[in-house]
Amino acid sequence: MEMGKILLAMEEYTFTFLAMAVGFLVVAYLYEPYWKVRHIPGPVPLPLIGHLHLLAKHGPDVFPVLAKKHGPVFRFHVGRQPLIIVADAELCKEVGIKKFKSMPNRSLPSPIANSPIHLKGLFATRDSRWSAMRNIIVSVYQPSHLAGLIPAMESCIRRAAAASLGDGGVEVVFSDLALSLATDVIGQAAFGADFGLSGKPAPPSVDGVAAAAEKAAASEFINMHIYSTTSLKMDLSGSLSTIAGTFLPFLQKPLRQALLRIPGSADREITRVNGELRRMMDAIVAARAAEASPAPALAPRVPHKSKDFLSVVLAARESDASTRELLSPDYLSALTYEHLLAGSATTAFTLSSLVYLVANHPEVEEKLLKEIDAFGPRDDDRVPTAEDLQTKFPYLDQVVKESMRFFMVSPLVARETSEKVTIGGYALPKGTWVWMAPGVLAKDPVNFPEPEVFRPERFDPAGDEQRRRHPYAFIPFGIGPRVCIGQKFALQEIKLAVIHLYQRYVFRHSPRMESPLEFQFGIVLNFKHGVKLQVIKRRKDC
Ligand code: HEM
């Protein structure tokens, strides 16, 4: 009888012990990453969500506030995962350049970790694979080669402006136009393919039905592209498995597999769209690899004399067996898609920001128009050369920089420690997620007095403000060996577009434009409701 009681009690306790052990393991799992960096200052995280509620409420504006309160190195928890945010120019130099060897890779937040198409590009690959791939690609972005891309860029810009802006007097969602334009430019310059998204006139031989089909295919492509880009969300509005991955990373994969079977789930839709885009990319790559004719319907081949991104990587593949192994079909199509993604959303956002900001700063517009008009008569078809862009448009250069500072497209730049390292006096163990905060630097009054004022002159190289500023206080393209590979490509395209547009038009905010602006915080920043503008054709005398 006694024995029976003891066994019963043990049974009861066993259950309690088991429940406690499981509870302990769950708590240990949730707190393990925090424990290792608990010595770094930061706000108190909420259980499970960490500080995501702050991000959902304030967007990236939360980081300057936290930096002010906690100092230039602080903790920010994305669900279970602590990020160590570095918000000081000198410390960013330490992370990105001086101690690069200890932090050569990017940590991958759940939206990317969840997205197979993004995992094999340059952005996500690591260590020697990354450096081998980057060394192959980097030659495409050398200045001498970029100069040869000017005619292709200019023809896309000309076509987009003619098709969407015409004689003015219209209202446009400029951010959509900019995305179509930037995607077309990447298509031509990187793949030698004409997507025709920003207003390709139908060739005379094409009948009405075929032209309509081509237009529908182009519009579906851009919709899928927008969907894929904006589905990479950093807050709590992503797919269910992405959200789960933020809290409990081990759940992400199995949950995703389960959700893929449920019709209508966001996971299934994202996977379908990414699969579709990848098939399109694969078709372009296969056509180019075989130099087959005809090319896929969506992307007729453009005769190109200069080497483009695809020809360089395809040629490299043929050079030796190890490169062929490195650039296997999976990596090749991921790199191709990455170029489309990285090269279009960012550039489009920057161009849209610039036009939006200039539209309500008449003094900036006047100076910009003066500089552009001084280049030559408006009706003249003279296109700036690479040298013209460098020497004849100093004010445009300042306007581009100030627009990028004002609305920073990548307010955070990720790294992960691959060994123990000290930053700003704090020891960080291997595996720590260290994220630099160019967005905080850009709004720091120490580097940019009156940071909420749009004033391009602050980037005047002869000005005091520019001379006093820390050389790494303005890093919209990142920093160090992993700096944006397409930086010069993007700046060339943006400058050509601004010159072409302002030679012919000026812009005003549409009454439908919301105020204040709302942003979507995805893997890059985006305008939530687009940039809606009225287009005014410039008269010859003004
Ligand atoms: C205004 C336009 C752009 C902005 C603001 C921008 C910004 C950035 C930033 C902040 C990074 C991270 C750098 C770092 O970690 O230090 C990056 C990386 C990258 N960008 Fe851009 N980017 C732009 C345009 C482009 C274009 C046009 C391309 C390609 C044609 C491109 C391709 C890439 C790639 C492949 C990486 C990863 C580089 C690596 O890990 O080696 N970007 N970009």
Residues whose N, C-alpha, C, O or C-beta is under 5 A from the ligand:
A	BS01	HEM	L122 F123 R134 H339 A342 G343 T346 T347 T350 V409 S410 V413 A414 P476 F477 G478 I479 P481 R482 V483 C484 I485 G486 Q487 F489 A490
